[in-house]
């Protein structure tokens, strides 16, 4: 890899490899360096027995300590690494089509970590059984995280975007988390000090704590203007709230299905912390079940009708069973009888053009709520 130059492509061939990977060069804007698996081969990078914490490293001392840019890493299996499977610092890099598991199970390991970089892409990977987060974007802006599966990362979150805890807590901007599947983690998605971002089209279910958690740090401001958008997610049966907002103001929350978080009095479909209730728009969302504490709003708790009459939210929202096809086996497609069909706002202007399965939105003229557009199945 140290001999690669801008525009080069190298293929990994069938086999199990145990050496850490380092890069000494970057690609260029129109000449990326591409590292990919040869079609039809299975290439495994195995860190069993290694002490190298950053196993695939696009910056560390072994990579000249310089940010690496315009590199594509495509199609590998990475497993059993001591801590961080893929650590990248730089811009315009792509990590895609990889399977990553058993990362730093006892050392707060992460499957894919992007740090101090802009316009990186993390796409169509499956990340599981990491000792901390499945996917991190730290101190980074304009990151695209899409069509990944992040599961069974039971000590922290499926996806986490934030300023690193040891760094200044400054705002990051323009990050997009869309069309990912997140389950059996401690929490689904965590964000801190983000602005002008999108969380859209994600399926988030059966996590131990919150589905989506918008938070702060004790060394940063207690609240911040986010101008964030939470659109067309299906958020079901997480252990705490569906959406918990501790610190962000000015959120646009549209076209989501939020269900199954009100079993106990401490759980809500949506939780807005005291001091973080201004500038929000909630509409075209589906809530279920409709109980007295469906939403927490800076102290008061509201049923759906009270959310509408007292807070002036959800004029086009619904409190109804979303009528999933078979939720017992995690099939969250909609039945033809679902109230979530054709009740969504037009969010194409926010870049919501395809659903979790890649179906063009809207499918039949009007947006459905949730991560999956209704498609009539053949019988």
Steps between C-alpha positions, in 0.01 A plus 500: 500500500788738561576504128151607390466829316198713403281315251625152594268206570615194697295179539501282807495130411345207684654430838543595865749779571630587844716808447373852584449731201660844466494761226782736408327678211173676421298503185391813319162650423464317167750221573400309811705210630270194497559195721236237432429130511536316171152404371392163638777477760464514878776699665527495879722731703536336841656670801505200732806523725605846381572790734453768231203707622437686170498200272415672172642849544484788254698739719701363797877511541538197273316700232729804530261674739338688211132502411414274207249608236316348202540134596233233435498184714248252362371154580724361777420297810680641805479307826652439843700824522635626834310830497425711189443307179515796258636840610502777241598865523456690176251611236308338214561142610253215443453187713243272340373142475706376796407258779662593830460316829665428836677834537654578836229316691675575832680823397220732377570413138324653198435342162539807276635829635525820295679782680579859402387457144243639260283345229574139582258219415419189706265285292351148498713355777395261775659568838437287808629402842729796560603604849362853457336654193444325172566813288654831616534836326702725732585865437374453146260679267304405189538129575256269322412183695248295303363149450708349779394240755639562848388245758593327825733776617356464847723742693427812293337620178447369152601839351660789689582847357657752736802715587747268670461520875864605550476785243327837497124455480436696181217456253530262208281549195333326209527138610242258358391170656252336267350160424692303762375206709591516869401242759615321816743780587504696824342783296422560135640842395682751721582857396665789682552858380380445146328753273331490161493122502263227384398179675267339249365165386656296781351189658581513871362228725565287809789708631544502877461875550398785267432462130640846412682700770593866449732599783759743634830493689566653842778718349279629219181710486192359670291567190581579138313586182511188284273567201500121472252280317368165621299358212333173401656280764335191647585498871352204687525329839820653631555481875469873574355774280462482124654847456668657803615861459699641790650811341413578136256772393336557160439143391276398211347160582281371218366171361632272774335194651577500873352207686530289812693726739228579757486175693622671815444853627868588443479426128361719223466491126663846495686664790584873484715605794439820693677786321502317166138548392521803271474518123383143441258383233336161551253387235390207285634253758325180613498418874390178665358431750325826590534537876517797737880517493564460128717816493704673771537873431732673746301378800137448392401167349249489218272257328479532124190718511664726760816524290279635225272726709747630761830508311364567149690203354395208278210657310544224238645234731321188618473288810437157350637149475751514209390145412837348414504190284662269757676682786557174690768411243614863457313550172402866527352539154148644497180309442250643252283598798769714667417859594863588419435472125471825302498721810853640483620847407697550179860488621665456163647847542700364795651227283266217601467324163529131586392280787695242698463243222598744226141556381445844346299733725220580473396171343142588409481877509516572873755420766429228754619534858788284617813356343320271253262612226194280460523267200208275408630143516402242241272228634 
